[in-house]
Amino acid sequence: MTSQFVYKILTTSQWPIDASKAFPTPIDERDNFVHLSTAVQAHRVASLFYSNEKTIIILTIPVANIKEGELVWEAPVHPAPIPGQEAAPPSTELYPHLYGKLTQELIGRVTEVSQNAEGKWEFTLE
């Protein structure tokens, strides 16, 4: 897969990233890698997993900033959802997974996004 950027979605309480933790979110910790998305996938991820949030943080990560071998494109992992989240539907689409620590140095841009009046996510990513 080729993308110039990958994206990490966080809740406002998960930002800024706690540098003392290996993973930024409970689902990343559970799966032992950092779940990322492409620009197209990010809208789906926001709708599926962050619909109860009013505001999210989207980290833009240039792929060039990630060490070779740490970014792996894989089928999504769909074990039991984190309490309070819906299970994701099955998919054969490949998602970017970071097998390394998500550090401030990897992040190219931080964007705060709020739901629109209808409770939908509207954002444009590169």
Beta strands, then each sheet from edge to edge (+ up, - down):
strand 1: 5-11
strand 2: 34-35
strand 3: 55-62
strand 4: 71-74
strand 5: 95-98
strand 6: 109-114
sheet 1: 1+ 3- 6+
sheet 2: 2+ 5- 4+
end
